[in-house]
Amino acid sequence: MDKSQFLDELRLEVGLVSDYAKNINEFYRGVVHAIGNHAKSQSMSVAIFIVEQESFVLYECIGTCPYPPIEKFGEGQLSLCAIRGGETVFSEETEERMLTPFYSGHHLLGILYLSVPSYEYSITEEDLVFLQEVSNYMTNKQTQFQRHNS
């Protein structure tokens, strides 16, 4: 399967999450699992970190997550992504880490993290577009769930 097909499959799976999620918690978990269940066969990892007070807190993860379960603001790559306000890629020794923030209006809600082994997968503009689409989807659906579950 080529990269375009793989990303289209992930788009479809992620897009279906809002059909069965009953609240924002199920939605976040569903996004991680929609990507992670496919990504696992590609030796990828996926996680969501939620903003709580002055930290990023690991909410859900499939695969190996290199970040601590709680990371204080200003202390790592999650903060750098938040400051940049968009897709951020970090090249490590054996992996490429992609992070993207998602929001409610202008308020940061969390960070979506994906990791791919650098020896198996090459990050391209296509991947960053996919990441931006998922971030936008999460932002839009989050507000929908908030309206319906308030």
N, C-alpha and C positions, 0 to 999 in steps of 0.2 A: 504494500500500500504506500503510495507516495504521500508526501507531507500535506499537500492540499486536501487529499481525501481524509487523512488522519485528522486534520484540524476541522474539516467539515463535520466529521463524525462527532468530535468533541463539542462543536457548536450545537449540533442537534441534541445531544445528551444534556448539555447544560440548559438549553432552551426549554426542555421538558420539565425541569425541576419545579418551576413555579406551578405546574399543573397539579402536582400532588403534595406540595408543601402546604401545611396548614398555618404556619407562622414563620416568623423570620428565622428562628433557630433551626427549624427543619429545612428552611431554604438554604442557609449557610452550609449546613451539613450536606445537603443534597448537591450543592455545587462542588464541594470537595470530593464527594464520592463519584459524581458524574465524570469528573476529570480523572480522579485517582484510579477508578476501576479500569479505565482504558489505559491510563498512563503507566500503571503498574507493570504491564507487559513490556513497556518501553523503558523500564528501569528509571522511571521518573517519580518525583515526590510532589505532593501538593498539600498546602495548609492555608488556613485562615487565621490571622491574628486580629483580635478585636481590641479597640481602644477602651481602656478602663482607667479612669482617673489619670495617672501620670505614666502609664505603661501600656505596652502591647502585650496582650495575653493570648497564648495559644488556645484557639477555640476548637479546632478539628484538624487532624493530620492523617494522611495516608502516605506511607513510606517513611523515610528518615528525614527529620527536620534538624538542621544544624543550629538553629537558634534556641536559646533557653525558653522555657515555658512562659517566663515573664521577663520582658526586656524593657527597662526604663527608657523614657524618651531621651533622645540625645546620645544613646550609648551604642548604636550599631547600625547595621544596614537597613533595618526596618525604618529607623528614623531618617536615614538619608533618602529613602524612597518617599517618605511622607513630606520631607522638605522639598524635594524635587517636584512632587505633585503629579507624577506620571510614571509610566513604565520605566523600570530601572533594571539594568542587567549587571551582575557581578560575575566576573570570571575567576573561578577558584582553580586550584590545582587539577582536580578531577571532575569538576562540574561547573555548569553555568546556572546561575540563579537568576530567575526573573521575578520581579515584584511589581505589583501595581496597587495603588490605593483605591478605595471606594468610599463614597461620601453620602451624606444626607445634606443636600444644598452645598454649603461651603464647609460643613463640619465633617472632619475625618472620622469614619466609622471603623475602618480596619485596613488590613493589607492582605492581598492574595499572593501567595508564594508558590512558585513552581520551580523545580530543579530537574535538570537533565544532565546525564553523564556527558562530558565534553567529547569523549571518545566514540560515543554512539549517535549523537544528535548535534546538529549544527543550528544555532539560533539565527534566524533570518528576520527580515522585515515582516514576513507573514506571521511569525510567532508573536511579534510585538503588536500587530494589528489584532490578532486573536485575543491577546491579553487585554487590550483596550476595550474590545467588544464585551468581554466578560465583565470588566470593571463597570462599564456603562450599564450593562444588564443588571448587575448587582445593585447599583445605585438606584436605578429605576424601579426595580421590583421591591427593594427595601422600603421605599416610600409607599408603594402600593400595600405591602403587608402592614406597615405601620398604620395606614389609614383604616384598613379593615380590622385590625386587631386592637385598636385603641380602646 
